């Protein structure tokens, strides 16, 4: 297995794990949302039993699962997906941008349900996953 495939397998696993953790938030409710850094507005939706909270979380889950599928396709585990050559750099860019932006938000977020620690660890994880995708892209096919 080449370096690119290995990187994309790691990226796929990370995105799939993130998708599963989002499903865990739906299944286990407010404690999981709180633990994983959901903001006050999302926690209010969850506490009120509003379907919007589940809808938002399912949307994020679907995106993460799709990103995992693109990474698996890039690793050669799945057949090539439509727009794969455009999707992979976009996925990488979103992870890297979220990671970088999170460090800025750590100093500006005034939501008491999200700690600076949440922003730092989640941003570091996003940078790491984006970095794995970037190495995979640079390593080529």
N, CA, C and O atoms as a GROMACS GRO file, in nm:
protein
  564
    1UNK      N    1   0.086  -0.118   0.000
    1UNK     CA    2   0.000   0.000   0.000
    1UNK      C    3   0.091   0.123   0.000
    1UNK      O    4   0.188   0.131   0.076
    2UNK      N    5   0.057   0.220  -0.086
    2UNK     CA    6   0.140   0.340  -0.094
    2UNK      C    7   0.103   0.442   0.013
    2UNK      O    8   0.002   0.427   0.082
    3UNK      N    9   0.185   0.547   0.026
    3UNK     CA   10   0.166   0.647   0.131
    3UNK      C   11   0.033   0.720   0.117
    3UNK      O   12  -0.034   0.746   0.217
    4UNK      N   13  -0.005   0.752  -0.005
    4UNK     CA   14  -0.131   0.824  -0.027
    4UNK      C   15  -0.248   0.740   0.023
    4UNK      O   16  -0.336   0.790   0.093
    5UNK      N   17  -0.249   0.613  -0.014
    5UNK     CA   18  -0.359   0.525   0.028
    5UNK      C   19  -0.364   0.513   0.180
    5UNK      O   20  -0.472   0.514   0.240
    6UNK      N   21  -0.249   0.501   0.242
    6UNK     CA   22  -0.244   0.492   0.389
    6UNK      C   23  -0.301   0.618   0.452
    6UNK      O   24  -0.380   0.611   0.546
    7UNK      N   25  -0.261   0.734   0.400
    7UNK     CA   26  -0.313   0.861   0.454
    7UNK      C   27  -0.464   0.870   0.437
    7UNK      O   28  -0.535   0.910   0.529
    8UNK      N   29  -0.512   0.832   0.321
    8UNK     CA   30  -0.656   0.841   0.299
    8UNK      C   31  -0.734   0.739   0.384
    8UNK      O   32  -0.847   0.767   0.424
    9UNK      N   33  -0.674   0.624   0.411
    9UNK     CA   34  -0.740   0.528   0.502
    9UNK      C   35  -0.749   0.587   0.643
    9UNK      O   36  -0.852   0.572   0.710
   10UNK      N   37  -0.644   0.653   0.688
   10UNK     CA   38  -0.647   0.717   0.820
   10UNK      C   39  -0.752   0.829   0.820
   10UNK      O   40  -0.831   0.840   0.914
   11UNK      N   41  -0.754   0.910   0.714
   11UNK     CA   42  -0.853   1.016   0.704
   11UNK      C   43  -0.995   0.963   0.702
   11UNK      O   44  -1.085   1.019   0.765
   12UNK      N   45  -1.015   0.853   0.630
   12UNK     CA   46  -1.148   0.791   0.624
   12UNK      C   47  -1.191   0.742   0.762
   12UNK      O   48  -1.306   0.761   0.802
   13UNK      N   49  -1.099   0.680   0.834
   13UNK     CA   50  -1.131   0.631   0.968
   13UNK      C   51  -1.166   0.746   1.061
   13UNK      O   52  -1.259   0.736   1.142
   14UNK      N   53  -1.092   0.856   1.051
   14UNK     CA   54  -1.120   0.972   1.136
   14UNK      C   55  -1.258   1.031   1.107
   14UNK      O   56  -1.333   1.063   1.199
   15UNK      N   57  -1.290   1.047   0.979
   15UNK     CA   58  -1.421   1.102   0.943
   15UNK      C   59  -1.533   1.008   0.985
   15UNK      O   60  -1.637   1.053   1.032
   16UNK      N   61  -1.512   0.877   0.967
   16UNK     CA   62  -1.614   0.779   1.007
   16UNK      C   63  -1.634   0.780   1.159
   16UNK      O   64  -1.747   0.773   1.206
   17UNK      N   65  -1.525   0.790   1.234
   17UNK     CA   66  -1.536   0.797   1.379
   17UNK      C   67  -1.612   0.922   1.421
   17UNK      O   68  -1.698   0.917   1.510
   18UNK      N   69  -1.582   1.034   1.358
   18UNK     CA   70  -1.653   1.159   1.391
   18UNK      C   71  -1.802   1.144   1.359
   18UNK      O   72  -1.887   1.193   1.434
   19UNK      N   73  -1.834   1.078   1.248
   19UNK     CA   74  -1.975   1.055   1.214
   19UNK      C   75  -2.043   0.970   1.320
   19UNK      O   76  -2.155   0.998   1.361
   20UNK      N   77  -1.975   0.865   1.364
   20UNK     CA   78  -2.032   0.778   1.468
   20UNK      C   79  -2.051   0.852   1.600
   20UNK      O   80  -2.150   0.830   1.670
   21UNK      N   81  -1.958   0.939   1.635
   21UNK     CA   82  -1.972   1.016   1.758
   21UNK      C   83  -2.092   1.111   1.749
   21UNK      O   84  -2.160   1.134   1.849
   22UNK      N   85  -2.116   1.166   1.631
   22UNK     CA   86  -2.235   1.250   1.614
   22UNK      C   87  -2.363   1.167   1.632
   22UNK      O   88  -2.460   1.214   1.692
   23UNK      N   89  -2.363   1.045   1.581
   23UNK     CA   90  -2.478   0.957   1.604
   23UNK      C   91  -2.493   0.927   1.753
   23UNK      O   92  -2.605   0.915   1.804
   24UNK      N   93  -2.380   0.914   1.823
   24UNK     CA   94  -2.384   0.893   1.966
   24UNK      C   95  -2.451   1.009   2.039
   24UNK      O   96  -2.522   0.990   2.137
   25UNK      N   97  -2.426   1.131   1.988
   25UNK     CA   98  -2.492   1.248   2.049
   25UNK      C   99  -2.643   1.237   2.036
   25UNK      O  100  -2.717   1.267   2.130
   26UNK      N  101  -2.690   1.193   1.921
   26UNK     CA  102  -2.834   1.177   1.902
   26UNK      C  103  -2.886   1.068   1.996
   26UNK      O  104  -2.990   1.085   2.059
   27UNK      N  105  -2.814   0.958   2.003
   27UNK     CA  106  -2.861   0.844   2.084
   27UNK      C  107  -2.857   0.872   2.234
   27UNK      O  108  -2.946   0.830   2.307
   28UNK      N  109  -2.754   0.943   2.279
   28UNK     CA  110  -2.734   0.958   2.423
   28UNK      C  111  -2.766   1.098   2.475
   28UNK      O  112  -2.755   1.124   2.595
   29UNK      N  113  -2.805   1.186   2.385
   29UNK     CA  114  -2.862   1.314   2.426
   29UNK      C  115  -2.767   1.418   2.481
   29UNK      O  116  -2.648   1.421   2.450
   30UNK      N  117  -2.824   1.503   2.565
   30UNK     CA  118  -2.757   1.624   2.613
   30UNK      C  119  -2.620   1.600   2.674
   30UNK      O  120  -2.529   1.678   2.648
   31UNK      N  121  -2.599   1.494   2.754
   31UNK     CA  122  -2.465   1.476   2.810
   31UNK      C  123  -2.356   1.461   2.703
   31UNK      O  124  -2.246   1.514   2.717
   32UNK      N  125  -2.389   1.390   2.595
   32UNK     CA  126  -2.291   1.375   2.487
   32UNK      C  127  -2.273   1.506   2.412
   32UNK      O  128  -2.160   1.546   2.381
   33UNK      N  129  -2.382   1.573   2.382
   33UNK     CA  130  -2.371   1.702   2.314
   33UNK      C  131  -2.283   1.796   2.397
   33UNK      O  132  -2.194   1.863   2.344
   34UNK      N  133  -2.308   1.800   2.527
   34UNK     CA  134  -2.232   1.888   2.616
   34UNK      C  135  -2.085   1.848   2.618
   34UNK      O  136  -1.996   1.932   2.603
   35UNK      N  137  -2.058   1.717   2.635
   35UNK     CA  138  -1.921   1.668   2.641
   35UNK      C  139  -1.842   1.703   2.515
   35UNK      O  140  -1.725   1.739   2.522
   36UNK      N  141  -1.908   1.693   2.400
   36UNK     CA  142  -1.838   1.718   2.274
   36UNK      C  143  -1.843   1.864   2.231
   36UNK      O  144  -1.805   1.897   2.119
   37UNK      N  145  -1.890   1.952   2.319
   37UNK     CA  146  -1.874   2.094   2.296
   37UNK      C  147  -1.987   2.165   2.226
   37UNK      O  148  -1.966   2.273   2.171
   38UNK      N  149  -2.105   2.109   2.225
   38UNK     CA  150  -2.218   2.179   2.162
   38UNK      C  151  -2.243   2.310   2.237
   38UNK      O  152  -2.226   2.318   2.358
   39UNK      N  153  -2.282   2.410   2.163
   39UNK     CA  154  -2.310   2.539   2.222
   39UNK      C  155  -2.444   2.543   2.292
   39UNK      O  156  -2.524   2.450   2.285
   40UNK      N  157  -2.466   2.654   2.360
   40UNK     CA  158  -2.589   2.670   2.437
   40UNK      C  159  -2.715   2.657   2.352
   40UNK      O  160  -2.812   2.596   2.395
   41UNK      N  161  -2.713   2.714   2.233
   41UNK     CA  162  -2.834   2.709   2.151
   41UNK      C  163  -2.867   2.564   2.112
   41UNK      O  164  -2.984   2.526   2.110
   42UNK      N  165  -2.766   2.485   2.080
   42UNK     CA  166  -2.790   2.345   2.046
   42UNK      C  167  -2.836   2.268   2.170
   42UNK      O  168  -2.926   2.185   2.161
   43UNK      N  169  -2.775   2.296   2.283
   43UNK     CA  170  -2.816   2.228   2.407
   43UNK      C  171  -2.961   2.260   2.442
   43UNK      O  172  -3.033   2.174   2.492
   44UNK      N  173  -3.004   2.383   2.416
   44UNK     CA  174  -3.145   2.418   2.442
   44UNK      C  175  -3.238   2.340   2.350
   44UNK      O  176  -3.342   2.292   2.393
   45UNK      N  177  -3.199   2.326   2.222
   45UNK     CA  178  -3.280   2.249   2.128
   45UNK      C  179  -3.292   2.103   2.173
   45UNK      O  180  -3.399   2.044   2.168
   46UNK      N  181  -3.179   2.046   2.216
   46UNK     CA  182  -3.178   1.907   2.261
   46UNK      C  183  -3.266   1.892   2.384
   46UNK      O  184  -3.348   1.800   2.391
   47UNK      N  185  -3.249   1.982   2.481
   47UNK     CA  186  -3.327   1.975   2.605
   47UNK      C  187  -3.476   1.988   2.579
   47UNK      O  188  -3.558   1.928   2.649
   48UNK      N  189  -3.512   2.067   2.478
   48UNK     CA  190  -3.653   2.087   2.445
   48UNK      C  191  -3.707   1.974   2.357
   48UNK      O  192  -3.826   1.971   2.326
   49UNK      N  193  -3.620   1.882   2.317
   49UNK     CA  194  -3.664   1.772   2.232
   49UNK      C  195  -3.698   1.816   2.090
   49UNK      O  196  -3.775   1.749   2.022
   50UNK      N  197  -3.640   1.927   2.047
   50UNK     CA  198  -3.668   1.980   1.913
   50UNK      C  199  -3.602   1.894   1.806
   50UNK      O  200  -3.484   1.862   1.817
   51UNK      N  201  -3.675   1.857   1.703
   51UNK     CA  202  -3.618   1.774   1.596
   51UNK      C  203  -3.507   1.846   1.518
   51UNK      O  204  -3.428   1.782   1.449
   52UNK      N  205  -3.502   1.978   1.528
   52UNK     CA  206  -3.397   2.053   1.457
   52UNK      C  207  -3.258   2.009   1.504
   52UNK      O  208  -3.166   2.000   1.423
   53UNK      N  209  -3.243   1.982   1.633
   53UNK     CA  210  -3.113   1.936   1.685
   53UNK      C  211  -3.071   1.805   1.618
   53UNK      O  212  -2.956   1.790   1.576
   54UNK      N  213  -3.164   1.713   1.609
   54UNK     CA  214  -3.136   1.585   1.543
   54UNK      C  215  -3.108   1.607   1.395
   54UNK      O  216  -3.018   1.544   1.339
   55UNK      N  217  -3.184   1.694   1.331
   55UNK     CA  218  -3.164   1.722   1.189
   55UNK      C  219  -3.026   1.780   1.160
   55UNK      O  220  -2.959   1.738   1.066
   56UNK      N  221  -2.984   1.875   1.241
   56UNK     CA  222  -2.852   1.935   1.224
   56UNK      C  223  -2.744   1.830   1.243
   56UNK      O  224  -2.649   1.821   1.165
   57UNK      N  225  -2.759   1.752   1.348
   57UNK     CA  226  -2.659   1.649   1.379
   57UNK      C  227  -2.655   1.542   1.271
   57UNK      O  228  -2.547   1.495   1.234
   58UNK      N  229  -2.771   1.503   1.219
   58UNK     CA  230  -2.772   1.406   1.109
   58UNK      C  231  -2.710   1.463   0.983
   58UNK      O  232  -2.644   1.392   0.908
   59UNK      N  233  -2.730   1.592   0.960
   59UNK     CA  234  -2.666   1.657   0.845
   59UNK      C  235  -2.515   1.652   0.855
   59UNK      O  236  -2.446   1.620   0.759
   60UNK      N  237  -2.463   1.684   0.974
   60UNK     CA  238  -2.318   1.678   0.996
   60UNK      C  239  -2.269   1.534   0.980
   60UNK      O  240  -2.164   1.510   0.922
   61UNK      N  241  -2.346   1.440   1.033
   61UNK     CA  242  -2.311   1.298   1.022
   61UNK      C  243  -2.303   1.256   0.876
   61UNK      O  244  -2.209   1.187   0.836
   62UNK      N  245  -2.400   1.298   0.796
   62UNK     CA  246  -2.401   1.262   0.654
   62UNK      C  247  -2.279   1.318   0.582
   62UNK      O  248  -2.218   1.250   0.500
   63UNK      N  249  -2.245   1.442   0.611
   63UNK     CA  250  -2.128   1.504   0.547
   63UNK      C  251  -2.001   1.428   0.585
   63UNK      O  252  -1.920   1.396   0.499
   64UNK      N  253  -1.986   1.398   0.713
   64UNK     CA  254  -1.867   1.325   0.758
   64UNK      C  255  -1.860   1.185   0.696
   64UNK      O  256  -1.752   1.139   0.659
   65UNK      N  257  -1.975   1.118   0.685
   65UNK     CA  258  -1.977   0.985   0.622
   65UNK      C  259  -1.941   0.995   0.474
   65UNK      O  260  -1.869   0.910   0.421
   66UNK      N  261  -1.989   1.098   0.407
   66UNK     CA  262  -1.954   1.119   0.266
   66UNK      C  263  -1.804   1.146   0.252
   66UNK      O  264  -1.739   1.093   0.162
   67UNK      N  265  -1.751   1.227   0.342
   67UNK     CA  266  -1.606   1.254   0.338
   67UNK      C  267  -1.527   1.126   0.360
   67UNK      O  268  -1.423   1.105   0.297
   68UNK      N  269  -1.575   1.040   0.448
   68UNK     CA  270  -1.509   0.912   0.470
   68UNK      C  271  -1.512   0.828   0.342
   68UNK      O  272  -1.413   0.766   0.305
   69UNK      N  273  -1.626   0.828   0.274
   69UNK     CA  274  -1.638   0.752   0.148
   69UNK      C  275  -1.541   0.805   0.042
   69UNK      O  276  -1.480   0.726  -0.030
   70UNK      N  277  -1.528   0.938   0.032
   70UNK     CA  278  -1.433   0.994  -0.064
   70UNK      C  279  -1.290   0.953  -0.031
   70UNK      O  280  -1.212   0.921  -0.121
   71UNK      N  281  -1.256   0.953   0.097
   71UNK     CA  282  -1.121   0.912   0.136
   71UNK      C  283  -1.100   0.763   0.107
   71UNK      O  284  -0.992   0.723   0.063
   72UNK      N  285  -1.202   0.681   0.132
   72UNK     CA  286  -1.192   0.538   0.099
   72UNK      C  287  -1.176   0.516  -0.051
   72UNK      O  288  -1.103   0.428  -0.094
   73UNK      N  289  -1.245   0.597  -0.130
   73UNK     CA  290  -1.230   0.588  -0.275
   73UNK      C  291  -1.089   0.627  -0.317
   73UNK      O  292  -1.029   0.564  -0.404
   74UNK      N  293  -1.036   0.731  -0.255
   74UNK     CA  294  -0.900   0.775  -0.288
   74UNK      C  295  -0.798   0.669  -0.248
   74UNK      O  296  -0.693   0.656  -0.311
   75UNK      N  297  -0.828   0.592  -0.143
   75UNK     CA  298  -0.738   0.486  -0.098
   75UNK      C  299  -0.752   0.360  -0.184
   75UNK      O  300  -0.673   0.267  -0.170
   76UNK      N  301  -0.852   0.357  -0.272
   76UNK     CA  302  -0.873   0.241  -0.358
   76UNK      C  303  -0.962   0.134  -0.297
   76UNK      O  304  -0.976   0.026  -0.354
   77UNK      N  305  -1.023   0.164  -0.183
   77UNK     CA  306  -1.111   0.067  -0.118
   77UNK      C  307  -1.248   0.067  -0.184
   77UNK      O  308  -1.311  -0.038  -0.197
   78UNK      N  309  -1.294   0.184  -0.224
   78UNK     CA  310  -1.420   0.199  -0.297
   78UNK      C  311  -1.390   0.243  -0.439
   78UNK      O  312  -1.283   0.297  -0.466
   79UNK      N  313  -1.484   0.222  -0.531
   79UNK     CA  314  -1.464   0.275  -0.666
   79UNK      C  315  -1.460   0.428  -0.661
   79UNK      O  316  -1.512   0.490  -0.567
   80UNK      N  317  -1.399   0.487  -0.762
   80UNK     CA  318  -1.391   0.633  -0.768
   80UNK      C  319  -1.531   0.694  -0.762
   80UNK      O  320  -1.626   0.640  -0.818
   81UNK      N  321  -1.541   0.806  -0.692
   81UNK     CA  322  -1.668   0.876  -0.677
   81UNK      C  323  -1.673   0.998  -0.767
   81UNK      O  324  -1.569   1.049  -0.809
   82UNK      N  325  -1.794   1.045  -0.799
   82UNK     CA  326  -1.806   1.164  -0.884
   82UNK      C  327  -1.734   1.283  -0.821
   82UNK      O  328  -1.739   1.304  -0.700
   83UNK      N  329  -1.668   1.360  -0.904
   83UNK     CA  330  -1.598   1.482  -0.863
   83UNK      C  331  -1.492   1.458  -0.756
   83UNK      O  332  -1.461   1.548  -0.678
   84UNK      N  333  -1.438   1.339  -0.752
   84UNK     CA  334  -1.340   1.303  -0.650
   84UNK      C  335  -1.218   1.395  -0.653
   84UNK      O  336  -1.168   1.434  -0.548
   85UNK      N  337  -1.172   1.429  -0.772
   85UNK     CA  338  -1.053   1.514  -0.783
   85UNK      C  339  -1.077   1.653  -0.725
   85UNK      O  340  -0.983   1.718  -0.678
   86UNK      N  341  -1.200   1.699  -0.727
   86UNK     CA  342  -1.234   1.830  -0.669
   86UNK      C  343  -1.272   1.817  -0.522
   86UNK      O  344  -1.243   1.906  -0.442
   87UNK      N  345  -1.337   1.707  -0.487
   87UNK     CA  346  -1.387   1.690  -0.350
   87UNK      C  347  -1.274   1.674  -0.249
   87UNK      O  348  -1.280   1.731  -0.140
   88UNK      N  349  -1.173   1.597  -0.283
   88UNK     CA  350  -1.067   1.570  -0.185
   88UNK      C  351  -0.993   1.696  -0.141
   88UNK      O  352  -0.973   1.714  -0.021
   89UNK      N  353  -0.951   1.784  -0.233
   89UNK     CA  354  -0.889   1.909  -0.186
   89UNK      C  355  -0.986   1.996  -0.107
   89UNK      O  356  -0.946   2.065  -0.013
   90UNK      N  357  -1.113   1.994  -0.144
   90UNK     CA  358  -1.213   2.073  -0.070
   90UNK      C  359  -1.230   2.019   0.072
   90UNK      O  360  -1.237   2.098   0.167
   91UNK      N  361  -1.236   1.889   0.087
   91UNK     CA  362  -1.247   1.828   0.219
   91UNK      C  363  -1.124   1.864   0.303
   91UNK      O  364  -1.136   1.903   0.419
   92UNK      N  365  -1.009   1.851   0.243
   92UNK     CA  366  -0.884   1.888   0.311
   92UNK      C  367  -0.889   2.034   0.356
   92UNK      O  368  -0.854   2.065   0.469
   93UNK      N  369  -0.932   2.122   0.267
   93UNK     CA  370  -0.937   2.266   0.298
   93UNK      C  371  -1.035   2.295   0.412
   93UNK      O  372  -1.007   2.378   0.498
   94UNK      N  373  -1.149   2.226   0.413
   94UNK     CA  374  -1.247   2.250   0.519
   94UNK      C  375  -1.190   2.206   0.654
   94UNK      O  376  -1.202   2.278   0.753
   95UNK      N  377  -1.128   2.089   0.658
   95UNK     CA  378  -1.067   2.044   0.784
   95UNK      C  379  -0.960   2.142   0.831
   95UNK      O  380  -0.956   2.178   0.949
   96UNK      N  381  -0.873   2.185   0.740
   96UNK     CA  382  -0.765   2.276   0.778
   96UNK      C  383  -0.819   2.412   0.820
   96UNK      O  384  -0.771   2.472   0.916
   97UNK      N  385  -0.919   2.462   0.748
   97UNK     CA  386  -0.978   2.592   0.784
   97UNK      C  387  -1.048   2.584   0.919
   97UNK      O  388  -1.034   2.676   1.000
   98UNK      N  389  -1.123   2.477   0.943
   98UNK     CA  390  -1.190   2.462   1.073
   98UNK      C  391  -1.087   2.455   1.185
   98UNK      O  392  -1.106   2.513   1.292
   99UNK      N  393  -0.979   2.383   1.159
   99UNK     CA  394  -0.875   2.373   1.260
   99UNK      C  395  -0.813   2.507   1.291
   99UNK      O  396  -0.798   2.542   1.408
  100UNK      N  397  -0.777   2.582   1.190
  100UNK     CA  398  -0.714   2.713   1.211
  100UNK      C  399  -0.813   2.811   1.273
  100UNK      O  400  -0.778   2.884   1.366
  101UNK      N  401  -0.933   2.814   1.222
  101UNK     CA  402  -1.034   2.908   1.272
  101UNK      C  403  -1.069   2.879   1.418
  101UNK      O  404  -1.097   2.972   1.494
  102UNK      N  405  -1.068   2.754   1.456
  102UNK     CA  406  -1.100   2.718   1.593
  102UNK      C  407  -1.007   2.782   1.694
  102UNK      O  408  -1.050   2.818   1.804
  103UNK      N  409  -0.880   2.796   1.659
  103UNK     CA  410  -0.786   2.860   1.752
  103UNK      C  411  -0.818   3.008   1.768
  103UNK      O  412  -0.797   3.064   1.875
  104UNK      N  413  -0.869   3.070   1.662
  104UNK     CA  414  -0.912   3.210   1.672
  104UNK      C  415  -1.038   3.219   1.757
  104UNK      O  416  -1.049   3.305   1.844
  105UNK      N  417  -1.133   3.129   1.732
  105UNK     CA  418  -1.258   3.130   1.808
  105UNK      C  419  -1.236   3.101   1.956
  105UNK      O  420  -1.316   3.144   2.039
  106UNK      N  421  -1.132   3.029   1.989
  106UNK     CA  422  -1.103   2.998   2.129
  106UNK      C  423  -1.087   3.124   2.211
  106UNK      O  424  -1.117   3.125   2.331
  107UNK      N  425  -1.042   3.230   2.149
  107UNK     CA  426  -1.021   3.355   2.222
  107UNK      C  427  -1.142   3.447   2.216
  107UNK      O  428  -1.148   3.547   2.286
  108UNK      N  429  -1.240   3.412   2.131
  108UNK     CA  430  -1.354   3.502   2.110
  108UNK      C  431  -1.489   3.446   2.151
  108UNK      O  432  -1.584   3.522   2.169
  109UNK      N  433  -1.499   3.315   2.166
  109UNK     CA  434  -1.629   3.252   2.196
  109UNK      C  435  -1.671   3.286   2.338
  109UNK      O  436  -1.596   3.262   2.433
  110UNK      N  437  -1.787   3.341   2.353
  110UNK     CA  438  -1.839   3.378   2.485
  110UNK      C  439  -1.945   3.282   2.535
  110UNK      O  440  -2.011   3.308   2.636
  111UNK      N  441  -1.963   3.171   2.466
  111UNK     CA  442  -2.061   3.071   2.508
  111UNK      C  443  -2.003   2.991   2.625
  111UNK      O  444  -1.903   2.921   2.607
  112UNK      N  445  -2.063   3.002   2.743
  112UNK     CA  446  -2.006   2.934   2.860
  112UNK      C  447  -2.010   2.782   2.853
  112UNK      O  448  -1.943   2.714   2.932
  113UNK      N  449  -2.088   2.725   2.759
  113UNK     CA  450  -2.093   2.579   2.749
  113UNK      C  451  -1.976   2.524   2.669
  113UNK      O  452  -1.950   2.404   2.672
  114UNK      N  453  -1.904   2.612   2.598
  114UNK     CA  454  -1.787   2.569   2.521
  114UNK      C  455  -1.663   2.628   2.586
  114UNK      O  456  -1.654   2.749   2.604
  115UNK      N  457  -1.570   2.544   2.620
  115UNK     CA  458  -1.449   2.592   2.684
  115UNK      C  459  -1.340   2.620   2.581
  115UNK      O  460  -1.349   2.577   2.466
  116UNK      N  461  -1.240   2.693   2.624
  116UNK     CA  462  -1.122   2.715   2.540
  116UNK      C  463  -1.060   2.579   2.509
  116UNK      O  464  -1.009   2.557   2.399
  117UNK      N  465  -1.063   2.490   2.606
  117UNK     CA  466  -1.006   2.356   2.584
  117UNK      C  467  -1.078   2.285   2.470
  117UNK      O  468  -1.014   2.219   2.388
  118UNK      N  469  -1.213   2.298   2.463
  118UNK     CA  470  -1.288   2.237   2.352
  118UNK      C  471  -1.236   2.289   2.219
  118UNK      O  472  -1.206   2.211   2.129
  119UNK      N  473  -1.224   2.421   2.207
  119UNK     CA  474  -1.177   2.478   2.081
  119UNK      C  475  -1.037   2.429   2.048
  119UNK      O  476  -1.007   2.401   1.932
  120UNK      N  477  -0.952   2.419   2.147
  120UNK     CA  478  -0.814   2.377   2.121
  120UNK      C  479  -0.805   2.232   2.078
  120UNK      O  480  -0.739   2.201   1.979
  121UNK      N  481  -0.871   2.141   2.152
  121UNK     CA  482  -0.857   2.000   2.114
  121UNK      C  483  -0.929   1.969   1.985
  121UNK      O  484  -0.880   1.891   1.903
  122UNK      N  485  -1.047   2.029   1.965
  122UNK     CA  486  -1.119   2.000   1.841
  122UNK      C  487  -1.046   2.060   1.721
  122UNK      O  488  -1.045   2.001   1.613
  123UNK      N  489  -0.985   2.175   1.741
  123UNK     CA  490  -0.910   2.238   1.632
  123UNK      C  491  -0.784   2.157   1.600
  123UNK      O  492  -0.750   2.139   1.483
  124UNK      N  493  -0.717   2.109   1.702
  124UNK     CA  494  -0.598   2.026   1.678
  124UNK      C  495  -0.635   1.899   1.602
  124UNK      O  496  -0.562   1.857   1.513
  125UNK      N  497  -0.748   1.838   1.639
  125UNK     CA  498  -0.792   1.718   1.566
  125UNK      C  499  -0.824   1.749   1.421
  125UNK      O  500  -0.787   1.674   1.331
  126UNK      N  501  -0.894   1.861   1.397
  126UNK     CA  502  -0.927   1.898   1.260
  126UNK      C  503  -0.801   1.926   1.179
  126UNK      O  504  -0.791   1.886   1.063
  127UNK      N  505  -0.704   1.994   1.239
  127UNK     CA  506  -0.577   2.019   1.169
  127UNK      C  507  -0.506   1.888   1.138
  127UNK      O  508  -0.448   1.872   1.030
  128UNK      N  509  -0.509   1.794   1.232
  128UNK     CA  510  -0.444   1.666   1.209
  128UNK      C  511  -0.512   1.589   1.095
  128UNK      O  512  -0.444   1.535   1.008
  129UNK      N  513  -0.643   1.585   1.095
  129UNK     CA  514  -0.716   1.513   0.989
  129UNK      C  515  -0.694   1.584   0.855
  129UNK      O  516  -0.673   1.518   0.753
  130UNK      N  517  -0.700   1.716   0.855
  130UNK     CA  518  -0.671   1.790   0.733
  130UNK      C  519  -0.529   1.766   0.685
  130UNK      O  520  -0.504   1.755   0.565
  131UNK      N  521  -0.435   1.759   0.780
  131UNK     CA  522  -0.296   1.732   0.745
  131UNK      C  523  -0.277   1.596   0.683
  131UNK      O  524  -0.200   1.580   0.588
  132UNK      N  525  -0.346   1.496   0.735
  132UNK     CA  526  -0.340   1.361   0.678
  132UNK      C  527  -0.392   1.362   0.535
  132UNK      O  528  -0.333   1.301   0.446
  133UNK      N  529  -0.504   1.433   0.513
  133UNK     CA  530  -0.557   1.445   0.377
  133UNK      C  531  -0.457   1.517   0.287
  133UNK      O  532  -0.437   1.478   0.172
  134UNK      N  533  -0.395   1.623   0.338
  134UNK     CA  534  -0.300   1.699   0.258
  134UNK      C  535  -0.182   1.612   0.219
  134UNK      O  536  -0.139   1.615   0.103
  135UNK      N  537  -0.128   1.536   0.312
  135UNK     CA  538  -0.016   1.446   0.280
  135UNK      C  539  -0.061   1.345   0.175
  135UNK      O  540   0.014   1.315   0.081
  136UNK      N  541  -0.181   1.292   0.190
  136UNK     CA  542  -0.233   1.198   0.090
  136UNK      C  543  -0.244   1.262  -0.048
  136UNK      O  544  -0.210   1.200  -0.149
  137UNK      N  545  -0.292   1.386  -0.052
  137UNK     CA  546  -0.302   1.456  -0.181
  137UNK      C  547  -0.164   1.482  -0.242
  137UNK      O  548  -0.145   1.466  -0.362
  138UNK      N  549  -0.069   1.522  -0.158
  138UNK     CA  550   0.064   1.552  -0.208
  138UNK      C  551   0.140   1.427  -0.248
  138UNK      O  552   0.226   1.431  -0.337
  139UNK      N  553   0.110   1.315  -0.183
  139UNK     CA  554   0.176   1.188  -0.216
  139UNK      C  555   0.128   1.135  -0.351
  139UNK      O  556   0.196   1.054  -0.416
  140UNK      N  557   0.011   1.182  -0.392
  140UNK     CA  558  -0.042   1.144  -0.524
  140UNK      C  559  -0.091   1.002  -0.531
  140UNK      O  560  -0.089   0.929  -0.432
  141UNK      N  561  -0.134   0.963  -0.650
  141UNK     CA  562  -0.194   0.829  -0.668
  141UNK      C  563  -0.096   0.720  -0.656
  141UNK      O  564  -0.133   0.603  -0.668
   0.00000   0.00000   0.00000
